Amino acid sequence: MNVSHRFVVVTAIFVTCLITANIIVVKPTSFGGIPAAIVIFPLSYIVGDILTEVYGYRLARRVIWLGFFCNLIAVTAIWLGQLLPPAVEWKGQEAYESILGYTPRILFASFLAYLVGEFSNSFVLAKMKIRTKGRWLWTRTISSTMVAQALDAFVFIPLVYLGRFELSFIAIASLTHWLAKVGYEIIATPFTYIVVNYLKKKEAIDTFDYKTRFNPFLISE
């Protein structure tokens, strides 16, 4: 299919949400240890729902990998910027390293949780769309988010916090993280309906992945 400007806009929003979330994720909040990325990261899952529902798993898969590599570029650029010697009159090097100086552990946890979460979200939604014959969109968006966000939360939080905080804190943070994101999805359901219906009408498509191979590594399919 030819790529429309609407697809480009949705893709740009997805990638922007992802990169922004991975910049601010280093700050844990007082709300059960939830990372500050909670303000933006769930939106990437909502956009992921929209991509899969309208354009199908094949294109969603490409966008997920695009987001991964764009985030890798951002992280690499931030790391290289940290290595550059600061100007004598600039006093922000320590703050730069403290906020943007990702540890390998955080990067690994972030990248792994992202891939596991996004692909499971897209897979569950695409499969449920076939089972429900395209009806009851809300059941697909919420169910896929419940599965994907559980995997995301219980991968990312333990990998980042294990050894730094008590197990009870990690368990509460993971559960709170999951509940907050699922709640985010439920609240955003009317918005998702509006965008999905608009795109289906304007693009004149409603993709069903009947013959799709769901291997996440088949980018060129």
C-alpha positions in Angstrom: 0.0 0.0 0.0 1.1 3.6 -0.6 2.1 5.4 2.6 -0.2 8.4 3.3 0.7 11.6 5.1 -1.6 10.4 7.9 0.4 7.3 8.4 3.6 9.4 8.6 2.0 11.7 11.2 0.9 8.7 13.4 4.4 7.2 13.0 6.1 10.5 14.0 3.9 10.8 17.1 4.7 7.2 18.1 8.5 7.7 17.8 8.4 11.1 19.6 6.5 9.5 22.5 9.0 6.7 22.8 12.1 8.9 22.7 10.6 11.4 25.1 9.7 8.6 27.5 13.1 7.1 27.5 14.7 10.5 28.3 12.5 11.1 31.4 12.3 7.5 32.5 15.3 7.9 34.8 13.2 9.9 37.4 11.2 7.7 39.8 8.2 9.6 41.2 6.7 9.4 44.7 3.6 7.7 43.2 4.6 4.1 44.1 8.0 4.5 42.4 6.4 5.0 38.9 8.9 6.5 36.5 8.2 10.0 35.2 7.7 8.4 31.7 4.2 7.5 32.8 3.1 11.0 31.5 3.9 10.1 27.9 4.9 6.5 27.4 1.3 5.0 27.5 0.5 7.2 24.6 2.9 5.1 22.5 0.8 2.0 23.2 -2.4 3.9 22.2 -0.8 5.0 19.0 0.4 1.4 18.6 -3.2 0.2 18.9 -4.2 2.7 16.2 -1.4 1.5 13.9 -2.4 -2.1 14.2 -6.1 -1.6 14.1 -6.0 0.6 11.0 -2.9 -0.4 9.1 -2.3 -3.9 10.3 0.5 -5.8 12.1 2.9 -5.7 9.1 3.2 -1.9 9.1 3.0 -1.7 12.9 5.9 -4.1 13.1 8.0 -1.8 10.9 7.1 1.2 13.0 8.0 -0.6 16.2 11.5 -1.3 14.8 11.8 2.2 13.5 11.1 3.5 17.0 13.7 1.1 18.4 16.4 2.3 16.0 15.4 6.0 16.4 15.7 5.6 20.1 19.1 3.9 19.7 20.3 6.9 17.6 19.1 9.3 20.4 20.8 7.3 23.1 24.0 7.2 21.1 24.0 10.9 20.4 23.4 11.7 24.1 26.3 9.4 25.1 28.6 11.0 22.6 27.5 14.4 23.8 28.5 13.4 27.3 32.0 12.4 26.2 32.7 15.7 24.5 34.7 18.0 26.8 32.5 20.8 28.2 33.3 24.5 27.8 35.2 25.9 30.8 32.4 28.3 31.6 29.7 25.6 31.5 28.8 24.2 34.8 26.2 21.6 33.8 28.3 18.6 33.0 27.5 16.8 36.3 23.8 17.4 35.8 24.0 16.2 32.2 25.6 13.0 33.3 23.2 12.5 36.2 20.1 13.0 34.1 21.1 11.8 30.6 23.9 9.4 31.5 22.1 6.2 31.0 23.6 3.1 32.6 23.8 0.0 30.5 21.4 -1.6 32.8 18.7 1.0 32.2 19.2 0.9 28.5 19.0 -2.9 28.4 15.8 -2.9 30.5 14.3 -0.1 28.4 15.0 -1.7 25.1 13.9 -5.2 26.1 10.7 -4.0 27.8 9.8 -1.9 24.8 10.2 -4.7 22.2 8.4 -7.3 24.4 5.6 -4.9 25.3 5.0 -3.3 21.9 5.1 -6.6 19.9 2.8 -8.4 22.3 0.4 -5.4 22.2 0.2 -5.5 18.4 0.0 -9.3 18.3 -2.8 -9.6 20.8 -4.8 -6.8 19.2 -4.4 -8.2 15.6 -5.4 -11.7 16.7 -8.4 -10.4 18.7 -9.6 -8.3 15.7 -9.8 -11.5 13.7 -11.6 -13.4 16.5 -14.1 -10.6 17.1 -14.5 -9.9 13.3 -13.6 -6.3 13.8 -16.3 -5.6 16.5 -15.8 -4.3 20.0 -12.7 -2.3 19.5 -12.6 -1.4 23.2 -12.1 -5.1 24.1 -9.0 -5.3 21.9 -7.3 -2.1 23.0 -7.8 -2.8 26.7 -7.0 -6.5 26.6 -3.9 -6.0 24.5 -2.7 -3.2 26.8 -3.3 -5.4 29.9 -1.1 -8.1 28.5 1.6 -5.9 27.0 1.8 -3.5 29.9 2.1 -6.3 32.4 5.1 -7.7 30.4 6.6 -4.2 30.1 6.2 -3.4 33.8 7.4 -6.7 35.1 10.4 -6.6 32.8 11.5 -3.0 33.1 10.9 -2.2 36.8 12.7 -5.3 38.2 15.6 -5.0 35.8 16.2 -1.4 36.8 15.5 -1.5 40.5 16.7 -5.0 41.6 19.6 -4.6 44.0 18.8 -0.9 44.6 15.4 -1.3 46.3 13.7 -3.9 48.4 11.6 -6.6 46.7 8.4 -5.3 48.2 9.1 -1.8 46.7 9.8 -3.4 43.3 6.6 -5.5 43.4 4.5 -2.4 44.3 6.2 -0.3 41.7 5.6 -2.9 39.0 2.0 -3.4 39.9 1.4 0.4 40.2 3.1 0.9 36.9 0.8 -1.7 35.2 -2.4 -0.4 36.8 -1.6 3.2 35.9 -0.9 2.4 32.3 -4.0 0.2 31.9 -6.1 3.0 33.5 -4.5 5.4 31.0 -5.7 3.2 28.2 -9.2 2.9 29.5 -9.6 6.6 29.9 -8.2 7.2 26.4 -10.6 4.7 24.8 -13.0 7.4 23.4 -10.0 9.2 21.9 -8.8 5.9 20.3 -12.3 5.4 18.8 -12.3 8.9 17.3 -8.8 8.5 15.7 -9.4 5.0 14.5 -12.8 5.8 12.9 -11.3 9.0 11.3 -8.3 7.1 9.8 -10.4 4.2 8.5 -12.7 6.6 6.8 -10.0 8.8 5.3 -7.6 6.0 4.3 -10.5 3.8 3.2 -8.9 0.7 4.8 -9.6 -1.6 7.7 -6.8 -4.2 7.8 -7.3 -7.7 9.0 -4.2 -9.8 9.4 -5.6 -13.1 8.1 -2.5 -14.2 6.2 0.1 -12.3 8.2 3.2 -14.0 9.6 3.6 -12.6 13.2 7.3 -13.2 13.4 8.5 -9.8 14.8 11.8 -10.0 12.8 10.2 -10.2 9.3 10.6 -6.4 8.8 10.7 -6.7 5.0 7.4 -8.7 4.7 
